[in-house]
Amino acid sequence: MNGSGHTQMLVRTLVFLVLMAGVTQYLSSFEAFKPHTGFCWLSNAMFAVHAAILYIILWKSSTSPNRQVFLNVTLINSLVKMAISVAFLVLYKIRVNPPNGKFIIPFVVIYVMYTIFETVFMLNLSEQKPKINTHESQ
């Protein structure tokens, strides 16, 4: 991906983050979710950092001549994201001890939105051509 591809990705990311800020504000407007507003914002921050790290790793792996590297990163990402999510939910439940499980609803909405966003940029990166090592081809 050239510089314009990274710029395009940055613009898409900024648009997505503004959208997610609106979604979080909307979810926080419901009386049932108001006590969990901080949790929603933390969830957004956690997934934004995760997506940024994932993008960097996938971008590097997409230039690898071994296409299995990209596939392995995407599979490992799924496991890591699920593990982080479960740990985040359990820690929130232990630390805050909310009276009901309604805090999971905005978390799942945010999780799904970030998963869709990540899938889109993974598909774009998967179309990138790998670097060819000229020393190996001779």
C-alpha positions, -999 to +999 in steps of 0.1 A: +000+000+000+014+033-010+012+066+009-022+075-006-035+042+005-025+049+041-040+084+038-072+069+026-072+045+055-066+073+079-095+093+066-118+062+068-106+056+103-113+092+114-148+090+099-154+057+116-142+071+150-166+101+146-194+076+138-185+055+169-185+086+191-221+093+178-231+057+184-216+058+220-234+091+227-267+076+214-263+044+235-255+065+265-287+084+261-307+054+272-315+053+308-306+017+312-271+023+298-263+057+314-245+041+344-222+024+319-212+054+298-176+052+310-175+015+301-188+023+266-160+049+261-134+025+274-147-002+251-143+022+222-108+032+232-098-005+237-111-015+202-096+016+185-062+007+199-067-029+190-077-020+154-046+003+150-022-024+162-040-049+139-037-026+109+000-022+114+006-059+118-016-068+089+000-042+067+034-056+074+022-092+069+005-083+037+038-075+021+053-108+030+059-132+001+044-160+024+006-153+022+001-177+051+014-150+074-015-127+067-040-156+072-024-166+105-025-130+117-062-127+109-070-160+127-049-151+158-066-117+158-100-134+162-089-153+192-071-124+208-100-101+203-124-126+219-101-132+248-096-095+254-133-089+252-142-116+277-115-105+301-127-069+298-163-079+305-153-101+335-131-074+350-159-048+346-184-072+363-160-079+392-148-043+397-181-024+392-206-052+401-235-038+380-270-048+392-279-064+359-263-075+326-275-046+305-239-033+302-233-061+277-257-047+251-237-015+242-205-035+244-218-060+219-229-031+196-194-015+198-177-049+193-198-057+162-191-022+147-154-025+152-154-061+138-171-049+106-146-020+103-117-044+108-131-068+082-133-041+056-097-030+061-085-066+062-102-072+029-085-041+014-051-052+028-055-088+015-055-075-020-021-059-016+007-075-036+035-091-016+071-079-019+093-101-041+128-106-029+150-102-060+178-121-044+157-153-042+145-151-078+180-152-093 
